[in-house]
């Protein structure tokens, strides 16, 4: 999981700020316009491609942003100007400091604010700009106006002709239908290396995961375990596959496919470990990572020379050859490394070094495998830059690979889908329909709201996780994801003990279950049942971009229709914070009409037509309507 920290109020207020910077459509419009608030607190630039950049000149939001820090992104809805009032959607693209850059993609709907932009023109030059907000309540109005509202000065205007290009993530956007693979659903860290003959819980766990519809496991085939380092800082000259043999055997016997992760480095290739140091996360400077210092001077995970890539290739070759369907069993796909854009946690060499290693590993796997295993490259986190992604393809590293992987972690289901779609757009066109989501999920704790907490900021309350899960999978599947691996199987049993658990570490709270002290699984609310609901009803069908015929819903109500083999599924929810509507839904002729409630895991038989009151996106008991029915 990639570190990601967002302050909700800051994001909301910033989304309003950027709405004010748009210009009216015209035949000749500015290529860019740069404004500065008269008190010198902030400066922002609006560009011809609908992009914006804001630079904070003084500390804002209680020091969340310091002088010199930036926010940038793009406007993603039709610019609807009426009497100089803008209402719409803002996609916040990224934030950065001088030493860090991380990408975030959010779809934020304003709570129907009145954002008034007034100005005067002298000889065609805009000046006297004033921004004022009128929100739903007085306290919010005062807060927003105090931070963003005020008088601005146009510093610079560069003029050129251009055309506006707008997209909206809530519609099909001209996309084609999406055929959903039957084996869509996966789980990170599923399975076990324990022999079921020695522990009764092993078969019990597999039966539970088969019950909810898990088709794939993802786990590490760790280099530092397969080729261990001895006390002298050298390889112990033993290929240690015993635990992985059992892992593969268990999954194969229960009919669950395996995506094996080929990572990370092992100390002996660096001459052994000589110490540790603490380095700030590139994207979250307040979060520190303990990384190893090696005898050859390298710090952290680094396979950045041809010699070390050669050693990595030998580990890859041996491992792939072993699990190509012979006596040791079958691994069905291999992923090369994990989140190389996350410095210093997973990679400390350069981009070009990673591309070289990836390209060599692709060729090695293709040569070593005779069992038809798929090759997956990238595995980028949600913070990966466009440069990171495009470089994988322009370097030739992805040549010969079968699939490209992303980890689109974010705050909401919609923003997760936006990140996914952005990243697909950055990839080579030949891979647009060959994308696996090899990690996605939310922690149910992490303390990011507490003072001094270092959580990722993507926390979702356990009561709301089932709805969030359903929406996330629906959005990703309809966007063309070929596999979706939820992160991950289970939290540690220490989370059951308030004296042992760490409420401030998001990484401890991603599980779909909690592992009891006896290794059996305790479901986390109704989340496993939400997994089962989706796994039973969406894989193997086709998502229809045109939606359910004759279904008419308000613009802020999202609906997704899937059909196949005489079975149908319609998923509906309301994507706003105010004025939840009542909608009338009539399903086509059929039988066995059923309405499933992810929040409660209850299902009920219903008539073909009915009125349904939706809920607000912010409600913990958010109502996601999940209809299923069969042909007559």
C-alpha positions as CSV (number, residue, x, y, z in Angstrom):
1,X,0.0,0.0,0.0
2,X,1.2,3.4,-0.9
3,X,1.4,6.2,1.7
4,X,-1.2,8.8,1.0
5,X,-2.3,11.6,3.3
6,X,-5.0,14.1,2.6
7,X,-6.7,16.6,4.7
8,X,-10.4,16.6,3.8
9,X,-11.2,20.2,4.5
10,X,-8.1,21.3,2.6
11,X,-9.1,19.3,-0.4
12,X,-12.7,20.6,-0.3
13,X,-11.6,24.2,0.0
14,X,-9.0,23.9,-2.7
15,X,-11.5,22.4,-5.0
16,X,-13.6,25.6,-4.6
17,X,-10.6,27.8,-5.2
18,X,-9.8,26.3,-8.6
19,X,-13.4,26.7,-9.7
20,X,-13.0,30.4,-9.5
21,X,-10.1,30.6,-11.9
22,X,-11.9,29.5,-15.1
23,X,-12.4,31.8,-18.0
24,X,-15.5,32.1,-20.2
25,X,-15.4,30.4,-23.5
26,X,-14.4,32.5,-26.4
27,X,-12.8,32.2,-29.8
28,X,-9.5,33.5,-28.5
29,X,-8.9,32.7,-24.9
30,X,-5.9,32.9,-22.6
31,X,-3.3,30.1,-22.8
32,X,-2.7,30.9,-19.2
33,X,-3.7,33.4,-16.6
34,X,-1.9,33.9,-13.3
35,X,-3.6,35.6,-10.3
36,X,-2.2,36.6,-6.9
37,X,-4.3,37.5,-3.9
38,X,-3.8,41.1,-2.9
39,X,-2.7,40.1,0.6
40,X,0.0,37.9,-0.9
41,X,-1.3,34.6,0.6
42,X,-1.5,32.6,-2.6
43,X,-1.1,32.6,-6.4
44,X,-2.7,30.4,-9.0
45,X,-2.5,29.9,-12.7
46,X,-5.2,28.6,-15.0
47,X,-4.0,27.0,-18.3
48,X,-5.6,26.4,-21.7
49,X,-5.8,22.6,-21.1
50,X,-8.1,23.2,-18.1
51,X,-5.2,22.7,-15.8
52,X,-4.4,24.8,-12.8
53,X,-1.6,25.3,-10.3
54,X,-1.7,27.1,-7.0
55,X,1.3,28.1,-5.0
56,X,0.9,29.0,-1.4
57,X,2.9,32.0,-0.3
58,X,2.0,31.9,3.4
59,X,1.2,29.0,5.7
60,X,-2.5,27.9,5.3
61,X,-4.8,25.4,6.8
62,X,-3.0,25.5,10.1
63,X,0.4,24.8,8.5
64,X,-0.8,21.9,6.4
65,X,0.6,23.8,3.4
66,X,3.8,25.8,3.8
67,X,5.1,28.7,1.7
68,X,6.3,27.4,-1.7
69,X,4.1,24.2,-1.7
70,X,1.8,23.7,-4.7
71,X,-1.4,22.1,-5.7
72,X,-2.3,21.4,-9.3
73,X,-4.9,19.5,-11.3
74,X,-7.6,19.8,-14.0
75,X,-11.2,20.8,-14.3
76,X,-13.2,17.9,-15.5
77,X,-16.7,19.0,-16.1
78,X,-18.4,21.3,-18.6
79,X,-17.8,24.8,-17.4
80,X,-21.3,26.0,-16.6
81,X,-21.1,29.7,-16.2
82,X,-24.3,31.5,-15.3
83,X,-24.1,35.2,-14.2
84,X,-20.4,34.6,-13.4
85,X,-21.2,31.7,-11.0
86,X,-19.4,28.4,-11.5
87,X,-20.8,25.1,-10.3
88,X,-19.3,21.8,-11.2
89,X,-16.7,19.1,-10.6
90,X,-13.1,19.6,-9.9
91,X,-10.4,16.9,-10.3
92,X,-7.6,17.7,-7.9
93,X,-4.6,16.2,-9.6
94,X,-1.6,16.4,-7.3
95,X,0.3,18.2,-4.5
96,X,3.9,18.8,-4.2
97,X,6.7,20.5,-2.2
98,X,10.2,21.3,-3.3
99,X,11.3,17.8,-2.2
100,X,8.2,15.7,-2.8
101,X,5.5,15.0,-5.4
102,X,2.5,12.7,-5.1
103,X,-0.5,12.3,-7.3
104,X,-4.1,12.2,-6.2
105,X,-7.1,12.1,-8.4
106,X,-10.4,13.2,-6.8
107,X,-13.8,13.9,-8.1
108,X,-15.3,16.5,-5.8
109,X,-18.8,17.8,-6.0
110,X,-19.3,21.1,-4.4
111,X,-22.1,21.3,-1.9
112,X,-24.0,23.7,-4.3
113,X,-21.9,26.7,-3.3
114,X,-22.5,30.1,-4.9
115,X,-19.0,31.0,-6.1
116,X,-19.1,34.5,-7.4
117,X,-16.3,35.8,-9.5
118,X,-16.5,39.5,-10.5
119,X,-14.1,41.6,-12.4
120,X,-13.8,44.6,-14.7
121,X,-12.1,44.9,-18.0
122,X,-10.1,47.9,-19.3
123,X,-9.1,47.7,-23.0
124,X,-9.6,44.0,-22.9
125,X,-7.5,43.4,-19.8
126,X,-9.1,41.8,-16.8
127,X,-8.6,43.5,-13.4
128,X,-10.3,44.1,-10.2
129,X,-11.0,40.4,-9.6
130,X,-13.1,39.6,-6.5
131,X,-14.0,36.1,-5.3
132,X,-16.8,35.5,-2.7
133,X,-18.5,32.3,-1.5
134,X,-21.9,31.6,-0.1
135,X,-22.1,28.1,1.3
136,X,-25.0,26.1,2.9
137,X,-24.2,27.3,6.4
138,X,-22.8,30.4,7.8
139,X,-19.8,28.8,9.6
140,X,-18.5,27.2,6.3
141,X,-19.1,30.4,4.4
142,X,-17.0,32.3,6.9
143,X,-14.3,29.6,6.9
144,X,-14.0,29.4,3.1
145,X,-14.1,33.2,2.5
146,X,-11.5,33.7,5.2
147,X,-9.0,31.4,3.5
148,X,-9.8,31.8,-0.2
149,X,-12.2,34.7,-0.7
150,X,-10.8,38.1,-1.4
151,X,-9.4,40.4,-4.0
152,X,-7.0,39.2,-6.6
153,X,-4.7,40.8,-9.2
154,X,-4.0,39.4,-12.6
155,X,-0.2,39.1,-12.8
156,X,0.2,37.6,-16.2
157,X,-1.9,36.7,-19.3
158,X,-0.6,34.7,-22.2
159,X,-3.0,34.5,-25.2
160,X,-3.3,31.8,-27.8
161,X,-6.2,30.0,-29.5
162,X,-7.2,26.7,-28.1
163,X,-10.3,24.5,-27.6
164,X,-11.8,23.2,-24.4
165,X,-11.8,19.4,-23.8
166,X,-13.9,18.3,-20.9
167,X,-14.7,14.8,-19.5
168,X,-16.9,13.7,-16.7
169,X,-16.2,10.5,-14.8
170,X,-19.9,9.9,-13.9
171,X,-20.9,9.1,-17.5
172,X,-19.8,6.5,-20.0
173,X,-17.8,9.2,-21.8
174,X,-18.2,7.4,-25.1
175,X,-16.6,4.2,-23.7
176,X,-17.4,0.8,-25.2
177,X,-19.0,-2.0,-23.4
178,X,-16.6,-3.9,-21.1
179,X,-16.5,-7.7,-21.0
180,X,-15.8,-8.7,-17.3
181,X,-13.5,-11.7,-16.9
182,X,-14.9,-14.6,-15.0
183,X,-11.8,-14.7,-12.8
184,X,-11.9,-11.0,-12.0
185,X,-11.6,-11.2,-8.3
186,X,-8.4,-11.6,-6.4
187,X,-7.0,-11.1,-2.9
188,X,-3.6,-9.9,-1.7
189,X,-1.8,-12.1,0.9
190,X,-4.4,-14.9,0.6
191,X,-3.2,-18.4,1.1
192,X,-0.7,-19.8,3.5
193,X,2.6,-21.7,3.7
194,X,1.3,-24.0,6.5
195,X,0.7,-27.6,5.7
196,X,-3.0,-28.4,6.2
197,X,-2.2,-31.8,7.7
198,X,-0.7,-30.0,10.7
199,X,-3.3,-27.2,11.1
200,X,-7.1,-27.6,10.7
201,X,-7.6,-23.9,10.1
202,X,-5.9,-24.0,6.7
203,X,-8.7,-25.9,4.9
204,X,-11.3,-23.8,6.8
205,X,-9.7,-20.6,5.5
206,X,-9.6,-21.9,1.9
207,X,-13.2,-22.9,2.1
208,X,-14.2,-19.5,3.3
209,X,-12.2,-17.7,0.5
210,X,-13.7,-20.0,-2.1
211,X,-17.2,-19.3,-0.7
212,X,-16.9,-15.6,-1.2
213,X,-15.5,-16.1,-4.7
214,X,-11.8,-15.4,-4.6
215,X,-10.2,-16.6,-7.8
216,X,-6.6,-15.3,-7.4
217,X,-4.0,-14.8,-4.7
218,X,-1.1,-12.4,-4.8
219,X,1.9,-12.8,-2.6
220,X,5.6,-12.3,-2.5
221,X,8.1,-15.0,-3.6
222,X,10.7,-13.1,-1.7
223,X,14.3,-13.1,-3.0
224,X,15.7,-12.7,0.5
225,X,14.0,-15.9,1.6
226,X,14.8,-17.9,-1.5
227,X,18.5,-16.9,-1.4
228,X,19.2,-16.1,2.2
229,X,22.2,-14.1,3.5
230,X,24.4,-15.7,6.1
231,X,26.2,-14.1,9.1
232,X,29.2,-13.3,6.9
233,X,27.1,-11.2,4.5
234,X,27.2,-13.9,1.8
235,X,24.6,-16.2,0.1
236,X,24.2,-19.4,2.1
237,X,24.3,-21.4,-1.2
238,X,20.9,-22.9,-0.7
239,X,17.8,-22.3,-2.8
240,X,15.1,-22.2,-0.2
241,X,11.8,-23.0,-1.8
242,X,10.2,-25.3,0.9
243,X,7.7,-22.7,2.2
244,X,6.7,-21.6,-1.3
245,X,6.3,-25.2,-2.5
246,X,3.6,-25.6,0.3
247,X,2.0,-22.2,-0.6
248,X,1.7,-23.2,-4.3
249,X,0.4,-26.7,-3.4
250,X,-2.3,-25.3,-1.1
251,X,-3.6,-22.9,-3.7
252,X,-3.4,-25.3,-6.6
253,X,-5.3,-28.0,-4.7
254,X,-8.1,-25.5,-3.9
255,X,-8.4,-24.2,-7.4
256,X,-7.2,-20.6,-6.7
257,X,-4.7,-19.0,-9.2
258,X,-1.5,-17.4,-8.1
259,X,0.1,-14.1,-9.1
260,X,3.7,-14.3,-7.7
261,X,5.6,-11.1,-6.9
262,X,9.3,-11.3,-7.8
263,X,10.9,-9.0,-5.3
264,X,12.8,-7.6,-3.4
265,X,16.6,-7.5,-3.1
266,X,18.6,-9.7,-0.7
267,X,21.5,-8.4,1.5
268,X,24.3,-10.6,0.1
269,X,24.2,-9.0,-3.4
270,X,25.4,-5.8,-1.6
271,X,28.0,-7.5,0.5
272,X,25.8,-7.8,3.5
273,X,23.9,-5.4,5.8
274,X,26.1,-3.1,8.0
275,X,23.4,-0.8,9.5
276,X,20.2,1.0,9.2
277,X,19.1,4.6,8.7
278,X,15.8,6.5,8.7
279,X,14.8,8.3,5.5
280,X,11.7,10.5,5.0
281,X,9.1,9.2,2.6
282,X,9.4,11.1,-0.7
283,X,5.7,12.0,-0.7
284,X,5.0,12.2,3.0
285,X,8.0,13.9,4.7
286,X,6.6,13.3,8.1
287,X,6.6,9.6,7.6
288,X,10.0,7.9,8.1
289,X,11.2,4.6,6.8
290,X,13.9,2.5,8.3
291,X,16.1,1.2,5.4
292,X,19.2,-0.9,5.3
293,X,22.8,0.3,4.8
294,X,25.0,-2.2,2.9
295,X,28.7,-2.9,2.7
296,X,28.9,-1.7,-0.9
297,X,27.5,1.7,0.1
298,X,24.0,1.2,-1.2
299,X,21.0,2.3,0.9
300,X,17.6,0.7,0.6
301,X,16.3,-1.6,-2.1
302,X,18.5,-1.1,-5.1
303,X,19.1,-3.4,-8.1
304,X,20.7,-0.7,-10.1
305,X,23.7,-2.2,-11.9
306,X,24.0,-4.8,-14.6
307,X,25.8,-7.1,-12.2
308,X,23.0,-7.0,-9.7
309,X,20.3,-7.3,-12.4
310,X,22.1,-10.5,-13.5
311,X,21.8,-11.9,-10.0
312,X,18.1,-10.9,-9.9
313,X,17.6,-12.6,-13.3
314,X,19.0,-15.9,-11.9
315,X,16.6,-15.8,-9.0
316,X,13.8,-15.0,-11.4
317,X,14.8,-17.8,-13.8
318,X,15.1,-20.5,-11.1
319,X,11.8,-19.5,-9.5
320,X,9.8,-19.4,-12.7
321,X,11.2,-22.7,-13.9
322,X,10.3,-24.3,-10.6
323,X,6.6,-23.2,-10.7
324,X,5.8,-23.7,-14.4
325,X,3.3,-26.5,-13.8
326,X,5.7,-29.4,-13.0
327,X,6.2,-31.3,-9.7
328,X,6.4,-28.1,-7.6
329,X,3.1,-26.8,-8.9
330,X,1.9,-23.9,-11.0
331,X,2.1,-20.1,-10.6
332,X,-0.2,-18.6,-13.2
333,X,1.3,-15.1,-13.5
334,X,4.4,-13.2,-12.3
335,X,4.6,-9.6,-11.3
336,X,8.0,-7.8,-11.6
337,X,8.7,-5.8,-8.4
338,X,6.2,-3.6,-6.5
339,X,5.6,0.1,-6.4
340,X,9.1,1.3,-7.6
341,X,7.8,4.9,-7.5
342,X,7.7,4.7,-3.6
343,X,11.0,6.0,-2.4
344,X,12.7,4.8,-0.2
345,X,10.4,2.0,0.9
346,X,10.5,-0.1,-2.3
347,X,13.1,1.3,-4.6
348,X,16.1,3.6,-4.2
349,X,17.8,3.4,-7.6
350,X,16.7,5.5,-10.6
351,X,13.9,5.2,-13.0
352,X,16.1,4.0,-15.9
353,X,17.6,1.4,-13.6
354,X,14.1,0.0,-12.9
355,X,13.2,0.0,-16.6
356,X,16.4,-1.9,-17.4
357,X,15.7,-4.5,-14.7
358,X,12.1,-4.9,-15.8
359,X,13.0,-5.4,-19.4
360,X,15.6,-8.0,-18.5
361,X,13.2,-9.8,-16.2
362,X,10.4,-9.9,-18.9
363,X,12.8,-11.7,-21.2
364,X,14.0,-14.0,-18.5
365,X,10.5,-15.1,-17.5
366,X,9.4,-15.6,-21.1
367,X,12.4,-17.8,-21.7
368,X,12.1,-19.8,-18.4
369,X,8.4,-20.4,-18.4
370,X,6.8,-23.2,-20.4
371,X,3.5,-23.2,-18.6
372,X,1.9,-20.2,-20.2
373,X,2.3,-17.8,-17.2
374,X,1.3,-14.2,-17.7
375,X,3.9,-11.4,-17.2
376,X,2.7,-8.3,-15.3
377,X,4.8,-5.1,-15.2
378,X,4.6,-1.7,-13.5
379,X,2.7,-2.3,-10.2
380,X,2.8,1.5,-9.7
381,X,1.3,3.1,-6.7
382,X,-1.3,5.8,-6.9
383,X,1.5,8.4,-6.4
384,X,3.3,7.4,-9.6
385,X,4.0,10.4,-11.9
386,X,3.1,10.4,-15.5
387,X,6.8,10.3,-16.2
388,X,7.3,7.1,-14.3
389,X,4.5,5.4,-16.2
390,X,5.2,6.6,-19.7
391,X,8.9,5.8,-19.2
392,X,8.1,2.1,-18.7
393,X,6.8,2.0,-22.3
394,X,9.1,4.5,-24.0
395,X,12.1,2.6,-22.6
396,X,10.9,-0.7,-24.2
397,X,10.8,-2.3,-20.7
398,X,7.2,-3.5,-21.2
399,X,7.9,-5.2,-24.5
400,X,6.9,-8.9,-24.3
401,X,4.8,-8.3,-21.1
402,X,1.1,-9.4,-21.0
403,X,-0.4,-6.9,-18.5
404,X,0.3,-3.6,-16.8
405,X,-0.5,-3.1,-13.1
406,X,-1.7,-0.2,-11.0
407,X,-2.5,0.3,-7.3
408,X,-5.1,3.1,-7.4
409,X,-5.5,3.8,-3.7
410,X,-7.5,6.9,-2.9
411,X,-10.1,8.4,-0.6
412,X,-13.3,7.4,-2.4
413,X,-14.5,4.9,-4.9
414,X,-14.9,7.5,-7.6
415,X,-11.5,9.0,-7.0
416,X,-10.0,5.5,-7.2
417,X,-11.6,5.1,-10.6
418,X,-10.4,8.5,-11.7
419,X,-6.8,7.5,-10.8
420,X,-7.2,4.2,-12.6
421,X,-8.5,6.0,-15.8
422,X,-5.7,8.6,-15.6
423,X,-3.0,5.9,-15.3
424,X,-4.5,3.9,-18.2
425,X,-4.3,7.1,-20.3
426,X,-0.6,7.4,-19.5
427,X,0.1,3.9,-20.5
428,X,0.8,2.7,-24.0
429,X,-2.4,2.3,-26.1
430,X,-1.7,-1.4,-26.7
431,X,-2.1,-1.9,-22.9
432,X,-5.3,0.0,-22.4
433,X,-7.4,-3.2,-22.3
434,X,-4.7,-5.2,-20.5
435,X,-4.6,-3.6,-17.0
436,X,-4.7,-5.4,-13.7
437,X,-5.4,-3.7,-10.4
438,X,-3.1,-5.7,-8.2
439,X,-3.8,-3.7,-5.1
440,X,-6.7,-1.5,-4.0
441,X,-8.4,-1.1,-0.7
442,X,-9.0,1.1,2.4
443,X,-7.9,0.8,6.0
444,X,-10.7,0.8,8.6
445,X,-8.5,2.7,11.1
446,X,-5.2,4.5,11.0
447,X,-5.7,7.6,13.1
448,X,-5.1,10.2,10.3
449,X,-7.6,12.5,12.0
450,X,-5.6,12.5,15.2
451,X,-2.9,15.0,16.0
452,X,0.5,13.6,15.0
453,X,-1.0,10.6,13.2
454,X,0.9,9.2,10.2
455,X,-2.1,7.4,8.6
456,X,-2.6,7.3,4.9
457,X,-5.7,9.4,4.9
458,X,-7.8,6.9,3.0
459,X,-9.6,5.4,6.0
460,X,-13.2,4.2,5.6
461,X,-15.3,3.3,8.6
462,X,-16.0,-0.4,8.9
463,X,-19.7,0.1,8.6
464,X,-19.3,1.9,5.3
465,X,-16.7,-0.5,3.9
466,X,-19.2,-2.9,2.2
467,X,-20.7,-0.1,0.1
468,X,-17.3,1.3,-0.7
469,X,-16.1,-2.1,-1.8
470,X,-19.1,-2.6,-4.1
471,X,-18.7,0.8,-5.7
472,X,-15.0,0.4,-6.2
473,X,-15.2,-2.9,-7.9
474,X,-18.2,-1.8,-10.1
475,X,-16.3,1.4,-11.2
476,X,-13.0,-0.4,-11.9
477,X,-14.7,-3.4,-13.7
478,X,-16.7,-1.1,-15.9
479,X,-13.5,0.9,-16.7
480,X,-12.0,-2.3,-18.1
481,X,-9.8,-3.6,-15.3
482,X,-9.0,-7.3,-16.1
483,X,-8.2,-8.3,-12.5
484,X,-9.0,-6.6,-9.1
485,X,-7.0,-7.8,-6.1
486,X,-8.3,-6.4,-2.8
487,X,-5.7,-5.5,-0.3
488,X,-5.7,-7.6,1.8
489,X,-6.8,-10.9,3.6
490,X,-6.5,-10.2,7.3
491,X,-5.3,-7.8,10.0
492,X,-3.2,-9.2,12.9
493,X,-4.8,-10.6,16.0
494,X,-3.2,-7.8,18.0
495,X,-5.9,-5.5,16.6
496,X,-8.3,-7.3,18.9
497,X,-6.4,-6.1,21.9
498,X,-6.6,-2.4,22.7
499,X,-3.3,-2.6,24.6
500,X,-1.4,-4.1,21.6
501,X,-3.0,-2.5,18.5
502,X,-1.7,0.6,16.9
503,X,-4.6,2.9,16.0
504,X,-2.3,5.3,14.1
505,X,-0.8,2.9,11.6
506,X,-3.0,2.5,8.5
507,X,-1.0,-0.4,7.3
508,X,-2.3,-2.5,10.2
509,X,-6.0,-2.1,9.2
510,X,-6.5,-3.1,5.6
511,X,-7.7,-6.6,6.2
512,X,-11.1,-8.0,5.0
513,X,-10.9,-10.2,8.2
514,X,-9.0,-10.1,11.5
515,X,-6.9,-13.1,12.2
516,X,-7.8,-14.6,15.6
517,X,-5.0,-15.9,17.9
518,X,-5.7,-19.4,16.6
519,X,-5.3,-18.2,13.0
520,X,-9.0,-18.6,12.1
521,X,-10.6,-15.6,10.5
522,X,-13.0,-13.1,12.1
523,X,-15.0,-11.2,9.4
524,X,-14.7,-7.4,9.6
525,X,-18.3,-6.4,9.5
526,X,-20.1,-7.3,6.3
527,X,-17.1,-6.7,4.1
528,X,-16.6,-10.4,3.1
529,X,-20.3,-10.6,2.2
530,X,-19.9,-7.5,0.0
531,X,-17.0,-9.3,-1.8
532,X,-19.2,-12.3,-2.3
533,X,-22.1,-10.2,-3.6
534,X,-19.9,-8.7,-6.3
535,X,-18.0,-12.0,-7.1
536,X,-21.3,-13.8,-7.5
537,X,-22.9,-11.3,-9.8
538,X,-20.5,-9.2,-11.9
539,X,-17.6,-11.4,-13.2
540,X,-18.5,-13.2,-16.5
541,X,-21.0,-10.5,-17.5
542,X,-20.8,-7.5,-19.9
543,X,-21.0,-3.9,-18.6
544,X,-23.3,-1.9,-21.0
545,X,-21.9,1.6,-21.5
546,X,-25.4,2.7,-22.6
547,X,-26.9,1.6,-19.3
548,X,-30.1,-0.2,-18.6
549,X,-32.5,0.7,-21.5
550,X,-35.3,3.1,-20.6
551,X,-33.8,3.8,-17.1
552,X,-34.0,7.5,-16.4
553,X,-32.3,8.9,-13.2
554,X,-31.1,12.3,-11.9
555,X,-27.7,13.4,-13.0
556,X,-26.0,12.8,-9.7
557,X,-27.4,9.2,-9.4
558,X,-24.8,6.7,-10.8
559,X,-26.0,3.5,-12.3
560,X,-24.1,0.5,-13.8
561,X,-25.8,-2.3,-15.7
562,X,-24.3,-5.7,-16.3
563,X,-25.8,-8.7,-18.2
564,X,-24.8,-12.1,-19.4
565,X,-26.0,-15.7,-19.7
566,X,-29.5,-14.8,-18.9
567,X,-28.6,-13.0,-15.7
568,X,-28.7,-9.3,-15.0
569,X,-27.3,-6.9,-12.4
570,X,-28.0,-3.2,-11.8
571,X,-26.1,-1.1,-9.2
572,X,-27.3,2.3,-8.3
573,X,-26.2,5.0,-5.8
574,X,-26.3,8.7,-5.2
575,X,-23.0,10.6,-5.6
576,X,-23.6,13.8,-3.7
577,X,-23.7,15.2,-0.1
578,X,-27.2,16.9,-0.1
579,X,-30.8,16.3,-1.1
580,X,-30.9,12.6,-1.6
581,X,-33.6,11.8,-4.1
582,X,-36.2,9.2,-4.4
583,X,-36.0,7.4,-7.7
584,X,-38.4,5.2,-9.6
585,X,-36.8,2.1,-11.1
586,X,-38.6,-0.4,-13.4
587,X,-36.6,-3.5,-14.3
588,X,-37.2,-5.3,-17.7
589,X,-39.4,-8.4,-17.9
590,X,-37.8,-11.4,-16.0
591,X,-38.0,-13.3,-12.8
592,X,-36.3,-13.6,-9.4
593,X,-36.0,-9.9,-8.8
594,X,-33.8,-9.4,-5.8
595,X,-32.6,-6.3,-4.0
596,X,-29.3,-6.8,-2.1
597,X,-28.2,-4.4,0.6
598,X,-24.4,-4.4,1.1
599,X,-24.6,-2.4,4.3
600,X,-26.6,-5.1,6.1
601,X,-25.8,-8.1,3.9
602,X,-29.6,-8.7,3.6
603,X,-31.5,-9.5,0.4
604,X,-35.2,-9.3,-0.4
605,X,-37.5,-10.3,-3.2
606,X,-39.0,-7.2,-4.9
607,X,-41.5,-6.4,-7.7
608,X,-40.2,-5.3,-11.1
609,X,-41.1,-1.7,-10.3
610,X,-40.6,0.4,-7.2
611,X,-39.6,3.7,-5.7
612,X,-36.4,3.9,-3.7
613,X,-35.0,6.7,-1.5
614,X,-31.3,6.9,-1.8
615,X,-28.9,8.3,0.8
616,X,-26.1,10.8,0.9
617,X,-22.6,9.8,-0.1
618,X,-21.4,10.8,3.3
619,X,-23.9,8.6,5.3
620,X,-22.3,5.7,7.1
621,X,-25.3,3.6,6.1
622,X,-25.1,4.8,2.6
623,X,-27.7,3.0,0.4
624,X,-26.2,1.2,-2.6
625,X,-29.0,-0.5,-4.5
626,X,-27.8,-3.8,-5.9
627,X,-30.5,-5.4,-8.1
628,X,-30.3,-8.9,-9.6
629,X,-32.8,-10.8,-11.8
630,X,-32.9,-13.6,-14.4
631,X,-34.5,-13.9,-17.8
632,X,-37.9,-15.6,-17.9
